[in-house]
């Protein structure tokens, strides 16, 4: 038996939270092991940890020990489709929310965007309030829920051509009438909702789910057990278990590494040489940081850089290689103050780490500046010791009076 826990969060704190424990060996609703609900979000937080299975082979086991798939109310989520040419690069991913700006009634900064699927020159996005994401996460954390996947509840309804599937949860009706078309309305507005949808799609037929158990989640369980959709992206992406386990030891490991380096260097250099070297490195590091993050004041460089590296979630050795590459390319960057770096991403392209790439999203006033930068970069490499590095420019596009592009610097760093 492979049990799976499904939780459905409400739209408001005073509404019920439903749960369903089912077997993923088959998709039949008869495989429901146990189900229940809590009257409000407060009851859910207070009682979740003590809730146990009361029958079957898992009788007595707490549901809190199981990883849950979380369903969020479709009434708080909207789906959008955008045309997308080419690859989904980081620069393109960052531009998608702004392409929807005119369709949204809220500021882009107040919304969370999750890419559910991209292909066939289209990207399908889910949009919801950052405040809703924070509220749901607060409920789950306070209750002690283990979850790595959130999905809109209506997207777990079965989908059929020219069919609108309806499911009643309390006084709310959720609907799915296409692969990427969902809706939710109160039961009193169902007739108006159906009439409006029928005008847009005359061939559409409506069918309301008939439940054979006490839980409305039984119809959603088959799709929820196999879905790859996930709203937890970007800042809401869950940290890896290894990262969480190693985090308490990070400060100790960092201090031990610094102490070892200082003792080694001190055996070779005298105090005066150390002071000169430290001052030189500090100045170079400050210059690199200000070049990469213009406008940010350097207060505690080491702490600020650790935060930036942690955000990139790169291994320790990759971080060192990244800094080495940055140190080599900074002299060229300094000769182009008009070229502003907005963000960067570093990756290792093979197992032995012999080839890395640094992707810098930059902004300038025209296309020619990117070309002159590449020519100067290649010129510096040909007369220097960094012939193993190459540069390419990708995803150039103009927005208003600004031109953005991706500088891709690749090669081996020793």
Kinemage of the C-alpha trace (Angstrom):
@kinemage 1
@onewidth
@group {chain A} dominant
@subgroup {mainchain}
@vectorlist {calphas} color= white
{ca unk a 1} P 0.000 0.000 0.000
{ca unk a 2} L 1.273 3.446 -0.965
{ca unk a 3} L -0.827 5.970 1.017
{ca unk a 4} L -1.074 9.570 -0.122
{ca unk a 5} L -2.478 12.510 1.816
{ca unk a 6} L -4.577 15.194 0.150
{ca unk a 7} L -5.407 18.498 1.929
{ca unk a 8} L -7.784 21.128 0.585
{ca unk a 9} L -7.431 24.626 2.064
{ca unk a 10} L -10.421 27.005 2.152
{ca unk a 11} L -10.742 30.484 0.745
{ca unk a 12} L -11.479 31.984 4.191
{ca unk a 13} L -10.275 31.014 7.699
{ca unk a 14} L -13.797 30.270 8.951
{ca unk a 15} L -14.413 27.587 6.292
{ca unk a 16} L -13.618 23.836 6.583
{ca unk a 17} L -10.268 22.233 5.757
{ca unk a 18} L -10.761 18.806 4.141
{ca unk a 19} L -8.342 15.838 4.116
{ca unk a 20} L -8.328 12.507 2.329
{ca unk a 21} L -5.952 9.563 2.734
{ca unk a 22} L -6.001 7.236 -0.251
{ca unk a 23} L -3.968 4.533 -1.927
{ca unk a 24} L -2.138 5.432 -5.169
{ca unk a 25} L -2.001 1.826 -6.388
{ca unk a 26} L -5.159 2.463 -8.419
{ca unk a 27} L -7.231 5.550 -9.163
{ca unk a 28} L -10.585 4.124 -8.012
{ca unk a 29} L -12.353 6.042 -5.286
{ca unk a 30} L -12.879 2.741 -3.428
{ca unk a 31} L -9.180 3.005 -2.515
{ca unk a 32} L -10.019 5.767 -0.027
{ca unk a 33} L -8.423 4.790 3.282
{ca unk a 34} L -9.748 7.565 5.516
{ca unk a 35} L -11.059 11.117 5.261
{ca unk a 36} L -12.286 13.938 7.413
{ca unk a 37} L -12.347 17.691 7.918
{ca unk a 38} L -11.790 20.448 10.457
{ca unk a 39} L -14.495 23.151 10.804
{ca unk a 40} L -12.095 26.097 10.488
{ca unk a 41} L -8.456 26.862 9.778
{ca unk a 42} L -7.881 27.377 13.521
{ca unk a 43} L -9.207 23.894 14.282
{ca unk a 44} L -6.983 22.500 11.538
{ca unk a 45} L -3.895 24.126 13.073
{ca unk a 46} L -4.772 22.935 16.576
{ca unk a 47} L -5.791 19.347 15.753
{ca unk a 48} L -3.751 18.314 12.687
{ca unk a 49} L -0.782 16.928 14.627
{ca unk a 50} L -3.051 14.726 16.760
{ca unk a 51} L -5.237 13.384 13.937
{ca unk a 52} L -4.777 9.645 13.324
{ca unk a 53} L -6.227 7.025 11.005
{ca unk a 54} L -9.005 5.166 12.834
{ca unk a 55} L -9.455 2.103 10.616
{ca unk a 56} L -7.728 -0.272 8.221
{ca unk a 57} L -4.073 -1.308 8.028
{ca unk a 58} L -2.912 2.210 8.966
{ca unk a 59} L -5.119 2.457 12.040
{ca unk a 60} L -3.473 4.561 14.751
{ca unk a 61} L -0.925 6.185 12.458
{ca unk a 62} L -0.790 10.028 12.498
{ca unk a 63} L -1.505 11.710 9.179
{ca unk a 64} L 1.005 14.449 10.064
{ca unk a 65} L 3.862 12.019 9.316
{ca unk a 66} L 2.829 11.796 5.661
{ca unk a 67} L 3.796 14.163 2.840
{ca unk a 68} L 0.703 15.987 1.601
{ca unk a 69} L -0.413 17.389 -1.719
{ca unk a 70} L -2.148 20.687 -0.959
{ca unk a 71} L -5.148 21.890 -2.965
{ca unk a 72} L -5.727 25.646 -2.901
{ca unk a 73} L -9.128 27.173 -3.790
{ca unk a 74} L -9.556 27.934 -7.494
{ca unk a 75} L -11.546 31.022 -6.503
{ca unk a 76} L -8.220 32.639 -5.534
{ca unk a 77} L -6.314 31.549 -8.670
{ca unk a 78} L -6.549 32.724 -12.285
{ca unk a 79} L -5.019 30.957 -15.293
{ca unk a 80} L -3.478 32.793 -18.260
{ca unk a 81} L -1.952 31.678 -21.559
{ca unk a 82} L 0.808 33.615 -23.353
{ca unk a 83} L 2.464 32.996 -26.714
{ca unk a 84} L 6.107 32.036 -26.282
{ca unk a 85} L 8.702 31.801 -29.049
{ca unk a 86} L 11.966 29.973 -28.388
{ca unk a 87} L 13.352 28.741 -25.100
{ca unk a 88} L 12.101 29.679 -21.645
{ca unk a 89} L 15.271 31.470 -20.531
{ca unk a 90} L 15.554 33.256 -17.171
{ca unk a 91} L 15.153 36.593 -18.952
{ca unk a 92} L 11.987 35.419 -20.721
{ca unk a 93} L 10.655 33.947 -17.459
{ca unk a 94} L 11.098 37.305 -15.720
{ca unk a 95} L 9.298 39.127 -18.526
{ca unk a 96} L 6.134 37.002 -18.488
{ca unk a 97} L 4.426 38.719 -15.506
{ca unk a 98} L 4.852 42.135 -17.111
{ca unk a 99} L 3.246 40.907 -20.338
{ca unk a 100} L 0.122 40.187 -18.281
{ca unk a 101} L 0.134 43.546 -16.509
{ca unk a 102} L -2.740 45.040 -18.538
{ca unk a 103} L -4.954 41.982 -17.884
{ca unk a 104} L -4.499 42.131 -14.097
{ca unk a 105} L -6.329 44.341 -11.636
{ca unk a 106} L -3.503 44.206 -9.064
{ca unk a 107} L 0.102 45.349 -9.155
{ca unk a 108} L 2.516 42.754 -10.499
{ca unk a 109} L 4.657 43.103 -7.353
{ca unk a 110} L 1.707 41.972 -5.212
{ca unk a 111} L 1.133 38.772 -7.207
{ca unk a 112} L 2.760 35.348 -7.405
{ca unk a 113} L 3.226 33.810 -10.866
{ca unk a 114} L 3.753 30.082 -11.414
{ca unk a 115} L 4.455 28.535 -14.817
{ca unk a 116} L 2.356 25.392 -14.958
{ca unk a 117} L 3.376 24.268 -18.452
{ca unk a 118} L 5.183 25.531 -21.541
{ca unk a 119} L 5.307 24.012 -24.996
{ca unk a 120} L 3.861 24.388 -28.501
{ca unk a 121} L 4.903 28.054 -28.396
{ca unk a 122} L 2.691 28.716 -25.368
{ca unk a 123} L 3.173 29.252 -21.642
{ca unk a 124} L 0.364 28.577 -19.153
{ca unk a 125} L 0.592 30.582 -15.918
{ca unk a 126} L -1.282 30.559 -12.628
{ca unk a 127} L -1.596 33.920 -10.842
{ca unk a 128} L -2.559 34.510 -7.220
{ca unk a 129} L -2.048 37.059 -4.460
{ca unk a 130} L 1.217 36.969 -2.531
{ca unk a 131} L -0.918 37.598 0.574
{ca unk a 132} L -2.905 34.403 -0.100
{ca unk a 133} L 0.295 32.392 -0.533
{ca unk a 134} L 1.581 33.764 2.773
{ca unk a 135} L -1.685 32.964 4.553
{ca unk a 136} L -1.778 29.369 3.258
{ca unk a 137} L 1.868 28.831 4.113
{ca unk a 138} L 1.243 30.206 7.603
{ca unk a 139} L -1.595 27.748 8.194
{ca unk a 140} L 0.489 24.789 6.998
{ca unk a 141} L 3.580 25.763 9.000
{ca unk a 142} L 1.570 26.340 12.177
{ca unk a 143} L -0.123 22.960 11.761
{ca unk a 144} L 3.135 21.155 10.967
{ca unk a 145} L 2.204 19.968 7.463
{ca unk a 146} L 4.924 18.453 5.263
{ca unk a 147} L 4.205 19.478 1.652
{ca unk a 148} L 6.206 20.117 -1.504
{ca unk a 149} L 3.343 20.472 -3.991
{ca unk a 150} L 0.434 22.927 -4.178
{ca unk a 151} L -2.120 22.858 -7.018
{ca unk a 152} L -5.446 24.635 -7.718
{ca unk a 153} L -8.318 22.309 -6.757
{ca unk a 154} L -10.312 22.782 -9.989
{ca unk a 155} L -7.338 21.653 -12.097
{ca unk a 156} L -7.663 18.224 -10.463
{ca unk a 157} L -11.149 17.698 -11.907
{ca unk a 158} L -11.326 15.254 -14.832
{ca unk a 159} L -11.066 16.990 -18.221
{ca unk a 160} L -13.023 15.929 -21.307
{ca unk a 161} L -13.612 17.608 -24.647
{ca unk a 162} L -16.741 19.799 -24.717
{ca unk a 163} L -17.465 18.902 -21.094
{ca unk a 164} L -17.689 21.181 -18.062
{ca unk a 165} L -17.206 19.172 -14.879
{ca unk a 166} L -18.714 20.665 -11.713
{ca unk a 167} L -18.009 19.810 -8.085
{ca unk a 168} L -19.721 21.296 -5.029
{ca unk a 169} L -17.568 21.940 -1.957
{ca unk a 170} L -19.691 23.440 0.810
{ca unk a 171} L -21.517 26.356 -0.837
{ca unk a 172} L -18.868 26.785 -3.562
{ca unk a 173} L -18.901 25.180 -6.990
{ca unk a 174} L -15.627 24.615 -8.826
{ca unk a 175} L -15.589 23.948 -12.561
{ca unk a 176} L -13.194 22.732 -15.234
{ca unk a 177} L -14.135 23.151 -18.887
{ca unk a 178} L -10.781 22.736 -20.644
{ca unk a 179} L -7.173 21.727 -20.152
{ca unk a 180} L -6.307 25.198 -18.812
{ca unk a 181} L -9.780 26.602 -18.119
{ca unk a 182} L -11.184 26.610 -14.568
{ca unk a 183} L -13.615 28.701 -12.567
{ca unk a 184} L -15.373 28.894 -9.208
{ca unk a 185} L -18.651 30.472 -8.138
{ca unk a 186} L -21.139 30.369 -5.297
{ca unk a 187} L -24.029 27.966 -5.825
{ca unk a 188} L -26.571 30.787 -6.127
{ca unk a 189} L -24.752 32.090 -9.229
{ca unk a 190} L -24.387 28.720 -10.967
{ca unk a 191} L -27.230 29.313 -13.449
{ca unk a 192} L -25.769 32.651 -14.580
{ca unk a 193} L -22.310 31.087 -14.813
{ca unk a 194} L -23.587 28.251 -17.012
{ca unk a 195} L -25.558 30.612 -19.244
{ca unk a 196} L -22.528 32.835 -19.791
{ca unk a 197} L -20.284 29.890 -20.565
{ca unk a 198} L -22.869 28.411 -22.938
{ca unk a 199} L -22.884 31.638 -24.965
{ca unk a 200} L -19.119 31.408 -25.435
{ca unk a 201} L -19.098 27.650 -26.105
{ca unk a 202} L -22.528 26.485 -27.379
{ca unk a 203} L -21.357 22.873 -27.714
{ca unk a 204} L -20.382 22.662 -24.033
{ca unk a 205} L -22.199 20.104 -21.852
{ca unk a 206} L -22.357 20.345 -18.041
{ca unk a 207} L -22.070 17.414 -15.631
{ca unk a 208} L -22.028 17.586 -11.846
{ca unk a 209} L -20.012 14.964 -9.974
{ca unk a 210} L -21.906 12.409 -7.936
{ca unk a 211} L -19.980 11.568 -4.800
{ca unk a 212} L -20.092 8.078 -3.315
{ca unk a 213} L -18.350 9.013 -0.066
{ca unk a 214} L -18.453 11.760 2.543
{ca unk a 215} L -15.458 13.625 1.128
{ca unk a 216} L -15.604 15.891 -1.959
{ca unk a 217} L -11.907 15.144 -2.512
{ca unk a 218} L -12.522 11.629 -3.828
{ca unk a 219} L -13.094 12.974 -7.340
{ca unk a 220} L -9.853 14.994 -7.184
{ca unk a 221} L -7.596 12.264 -5.764
{ca unk a 222} L -6.783 10.347 -9.001
{ca unk a 223} L -5.361 13.397 -10.777
{ca unk a 224} L -3.706 14.767 -7.627
{ca unk a 225} L -1.687 11.568 -7.163
{ca unk a 226} L -0.090 11.879 -10.616
{ca unk a 227} L 0.093 15.616 -11.290
{ca unk a 228} L 3.385 17.387 -11.967
{ca unk a 229} L 1.850 20.852 -11.596
{ca unk a 230} L 3.166 22.939 -8.722
{ca unk a 231} L 2.493 26.492 -7.554
{ca unk a 232} L 5.568 26.425 -5.289
{ca unk a 233} L 8.015 28.287 -7.502
{ca unk a 234} L 10.409 31.181 -7.080
{ca unk a 235} L 10.484 32.523 -3.531
{ca unk a 236} L 7.920 29.886 -2.476
{ca unk a 237} L 9.953 26.921 -3.691
{ca unk a 238} L 10.625 24.592 -0.743
{ca unk a 239} L 14.230 24.238 0.375
{ca unk a 240} L 15.869 20.856 -0.159
{ca unk a 241} L 16.086 18.558 2.913
{ca unk a 242} L 19.902 18.571 2.747
{ca unk a 243} L 19.949 22.355 2.762
{ca unk a 244} L 17.750 22.438 5.858
{ca unk a 245} L 19.905 19.863 7.658
{ca unk a 246} L 23.206 21.560 6.861
{ca unk a 247} L 22.022 25.114 7.520
{ca unk a 248} L 22.661 25.004 11.321
{ca unk a 249} L 26.288 23.957 10.648
{ca unk a 250} L 26.974 26.574 7.991
{ca unk a 251} L 28.363 29.226 10.340
{ca unk a 252} L 30.694 26.767 12.079
{ca unk a 253} L 31.959 25.368 8.783
{ca unk a 254} L 32.541 28.852 7.415
{ca unk a 255} L 34.464 29.944 10.485
{ca unk a 256} L 36.607 26.792 10.413
{ca unk a 257} L 37.439 27.365 6.742
{ca unk a 258} L 38.391 30.988 7.340
{ca unk a 259} L 40.583 30.025 10.298
{ca unk a 260} L 42.417 27.399 8.241
{ca unk a 261} L 43.057 29.890 5.420
{ca unk a 262} L 44.354 32.529 7.807
{ca unk a 263} L 46.756 30.119 9.524
{ca unk a 264} L 48.088 28.857 6.196
{ca unk a 265} L 48.650 32.318 4.772
{ca unk a 266} L 50.171 33.585 8.006
{ca unk a 267} L 52.937 30.953 7.802
{ca unk a 268} L 54.095 32.369 4.446
{ca unk a 269} L 53.499 36.100 4.670
{ca unk a 270} L 54.320 38.588 7.367
{ca unk a 271} L 51.791 40.939 8.927
{ca unk a 272} L 52.486 43.798 6.544
{ca unk a 273} L 52.004 41.642 3.465
{ca unk a 274} L 48.783 40.261 4.884
{ca unk a 275} L 47.411 43.760 5.453
{ca unk a 276} L 48.284 44.828 1.905
{ca unk a 277} L 46.788 41.659 0.397
{ca unk a 278} L 43.639 41.922 2.467
{ca unk a 279} L 43.156 45.579 1.487
{ca unk a 280} L 43.663 44.744 -2.191
{ca unk a 281} L 41.230 41.819 -2.102
{ca unk a 282} L 38.697 43.878 -0.183
{ca unk a 283} L 38.865 46.633 -2.790
{ca unk a 284} L 38.517 44.160 -5.668
{ca unk a 285} L 35.633 42.367 -3.954
{ca unk a 286} L 33.833 45.664 -3.318
{ca unk a 287} L 34.285 46.600 -6.972
{ca unk a 288} L 32.922 43.254 -8.170
{ca unk a 289} L 29.928 43.467 -5.837
{ca unk a 290} L 29.049 47.038 -6.862
{ca unk a 291} L 29.419 46.107 -10.537
{ca unk a 292} L 27.020 43.160 -10.154
{ca unk a 293} L 24.570 44.901 -7.838
{ca unk a 294} L 24.663 48.625 -8.713
{ca unk a 295} L 23.142 50.947 -6.184
{ca unk a 296} L 23.635 48.619 -3.199
{ca unk a 297} L 25.886 49.962 -0.440
{ca unk a 298} L 28.583 47.571 0.781
{ca unk a 299} L 28.367 47.303 4.561
{ca unk a 300} L 29.378 43.729 5.423
{ca unk a 301} L 30.669 42.298 2.169
{ca unk a 302} L 31.076 38.701 3.317
{ca unk a 303} L 27.557 38.506 4.743
{ca unk a 304} L 25.996 40.221 1.713
{ca unk a 305} L 27.817 37.938 -0.740
{ca unk a 306} L 26.781 34.826 1.205
{ca unk a 307} L 23.160 35.923 0.904
{ca unk a 308} L 23.487 36.395 -2.862
{ca unk a 309} L 25.194 33.012 -3.271
{ca unk a 310} L 22.625 31.286 -1.080
{ca unk a 311} L 19.896 32.690 -3.329
{ca unk a 312} L 21.595 31.056 -6.302
{ca unk a 313} L 21.657 27.704 -4.395
{ca unk a 314} L 25.058 26.768 -5.832
{ca unk a 315} L 27.453 24.293 -4.174
{ca unk a 316} L 30.469 25.698 -2.376
{ca unk a 317} L 32.988 24.796 -5.098
{ca unk a 318} L 30.749 26.294 -7.805
{ca unk a 319} L 30.555 29.523 -5.789
{ca unk a 320} L 34.382 29.739 -5.679
{ca unk a 321} L 34.575 29.132 -9.444
{ca unk a 322} L 31.967 31.802 -10.008
{ca unk a 323} L 33.953 34.356 -8.005
{ca unk a 324} L 37.107 33.431 -9.930
{ca unk a 325} L 35.326 33.991 -13.233
{ca unk a 326} L 33.898 37.296 -12.006
{ca unk a 327} L 37.343 38.495 -10.973
{ca unk a 328} L 38.638 37.830 -14.486
{ca unk a 329} L 35.867 39.584 -16.369
{ca unk a 330} L 35.447 42.585 -14.039
{ca unk a 331} L 38.183 44.719 -15.730
{ca unk a 332} L 36.220 44.546 -18.993
{ca unk a 333} L 32.917 45.249 -17.236
{ca unk a 334} L 34.446 48.336 -15.602
{ca unk a 335} L 35.195 49.836 -19.030
{ca unk a 336} L 31.483 49.795 -19.867
{ca unk a 337} L 29.723 51.669 -17.037
{ca unk a 338} L 26.662 52.164 -19.293
{ca unk a 339} L 26.103 48.385 -19.269
{ca unk a 340} L 24.128 47.645 -16.096
{ca unk a 341} L 24.024 44.091 -14.709
{ca unk a 342} L 20.580 43.246 -13.265
{ca unk a 343} L 21.015 39.593 -12.288
{ca unk a 344} L 23.290 36.609 -12.758
{ca unk a 345} L 23.188 32.805 -12.738
{ca unk a 346} L 26.129 30.407 -12.537
{ca unk a 347} L 26.108 26.738 -13.560
{ca unk a 348} L 28.494 23.808 -13.958
{ca unk a 349} L 27.957 22.053 -17.279
{ca unk a 350} L 29.734 18.734 -16.664
{ca unk a 351} L 30.406 16.388 -13.766
{ca unk a 352} L 34.061 17.214 -13.194
{ca unk a 353} L 33.337 20.949 -13.143
{ca unk a 354} L 35.832 21.613 -15.961
{ca unk a 355} L 33.383 23.825 -17.798
{ca unk a 356} L 31.221 26.453 -16.206
{ca unk a 357} L 29.028 29.228 -17.509
{ca unk a 358} L 28.043 32.586 -16.052
{ca unk a 359} L 24.836 34.193 -17.365
{ca unk a 360} L 24.501 37.920 -16.666
{ca unk a 361} L 21.278 39.709 -17.532
{ca unk a 362} L 22.310 43.248 -18.509
{ca unk a 363} L 20.634 46.444 -19.613
{ca unk a 364} L 21.898 49.213 -21.924
{ca unk a 365} L 20.592 52.061 -24.032
{ca unk a 366} L 21.174 50.397 -27.432
{ca unk a 367} L 22.160 47.157 -29.171
{ca unk a 368} L 25.570 48.496 -30.243
{ca unk a 369} L 26.820 48.627 -26.644
{ca unk a 370} L 26.365 44.847 -26.307
{ca unk a 371} L 28.328 44.315 -29.543
{ca unk a 372} L 31.180 46.612 -28.438
{ca unk a 373} L 31.351 44.837 -25.087
{ca unk a 374} L 31.678 41.430 -26.771
{ca unk a 375} L 34.394 42.694 -29.107
{ca unk a 376} L 36.355 44.230 -26.232
{ca unk a 377} L 35.927 41.073 -24.169
{ca unk a 378} L 37.262 38.853 -26.959
{ca unk a 379} L 40.148 41.276 -27.556
{ca unk a 380} L 41.162 41.127 -23.884
{ca unk a 381} L 40.991 37.318 -23.888
{ca unk a 382} L 43.205 36.993 -26.998
{ca unk a 383} L 46.042 38.887 -25.355
{ca unk a 384} L 45.529 37.476 -21.875
{ca unk a 385} L 45.578 34.101 -20.153
{ca unk a 386} L 41.829 33.455 -20.291
{ca unk a 387} L 41.565 32.010 -23.799
{ca unk a 388} L 39.529 29.171 -22.340
{ca unk a 389} L 36.599 31.576 -21.885
{ca unk a 390} L 34.067 32.428 -24.584
{ca unk a 391} L 31.259 34.962 -24.700
{ca unk a 392} L 27.874 34.947 -26.397
{ca unk a 393} L 24.925 37.347 -26.352
{ca unk a 394} L 21.395 35.935 -26.179
{ca unk a 395} L 17.790 37.140 -25.918
{ca unk a 396} L 18.398 40.739 -27.018
{ca unk a 397} L 15.185 42.760 -26.977
{ca unk a 398} L 14.161 46.392 -26.662
{ca unk a 399} L 11.619 47.577 -24.130
{ca unk a 400} L 10.908 51.276 -24.457
{ca unk a 401} L 14.249 53.117 -24.487
{ca unk a 402} L 16.122 50.216 -22.885
{ca unk a 403} L 17.722 47.139 -24.433
{ca unk a 404} L 18.080 43.981 -22.337
{ca unk a 405} L 20.154 40.920 -23.158
{ca unk a 406} L 21.889 37.921 -21.659
{ca unk a 407} L 25.720 37.782 -21.546
{ca unk a 408} L 26.779 34.124 -21.499
{ca unk a 409} L 30.431 33.614 -20.487
{ca unk a 410} L 31.530 29.971 -20.712
{ca unk a 411} L 34.687 27.954 -20.282
{ca unk a 412} L 36.980 26.326 -17.794
{ca unk a 413} L 38.135 28.156 -14.662
{ca unk a 414} L 41.138 26.903 -12.722
